[in-house]
Amino acid sequence: MVRGPLDLQALSLSPILVQAPLEVLGVPEPLWHGFATPEHLAESLVREVSGIITDRLDTEGAAFVAFPGGRSPVRAFEFLAPRASGWRGVTIIPTDDRLVPPRDRLSNYGLLERYFAAGQAQLIPLARPPFDDPAAAADAAELRLSDLAWPLDLVWLGFGLDGHVASLLPGPDLSVAMRYPDWRRVAGVRPVPLPAEAPVPRVTLTLSAILSAKRLLISGCGRDKLEVVKRALDEGAESQMPLGIVLAKAKCQPDLFWSR
């Protein structure tokens, strides 16, 4: 393990590349975890996530966490699923979801069910009918989640090359989802344009729900995503990218996990 300033050349050299405060980039506190391969990244994420959950279970008897969807967390989920057998008292929600039934291949909740339904954790969906009305779906999700023990103990996020996190995607609903007050946790969004890989409306955690998390993990792979992180950090709270705002305004110390 190497501690020190973020060295982009070093990020291509060793399995566990660097773990360093990002104060050198003008951002207080965030901690960087860099790895040579996605496999090393997934293994480290599993240790971090399971450690956070175990600590909450030991100290509070419960844990409330939000996991990402899509393809990026699948390898980590494969490693994490066997550990979930003892997660009595753990509640898992998606950070966001596509407005499709849970058996649809696009469903993030369906992905969580695939890996964690056999364990003892409680899984709660964000997406339920009406699937054609993101605002109504978000209102329904808000009611379902209202009795949970907010804020979240852990939010684990991926991010896109456009700097989006969860489903805080470009479109007419983005500014609303980014400005909701602290009491509002779920927003409906209809991205413009609709992403080609999943051309459907979404529901997502609001920016305020993400920022209030007690722990925040952000993960990504590849040189292109490294450049997105650099830009987000450079722009800080003035960034047009949700990733930049999350890194600048999170109430906890964000952990950034990256592999080439």
Order of alpha helices (4+ residues) and beta strands (2+ residues): beta-beta-alpha-beta-alpha-beta-beta-alpha-beta-alpha-beta-alpha-beta-beta-alpha-beta-alpha-alpha-beta
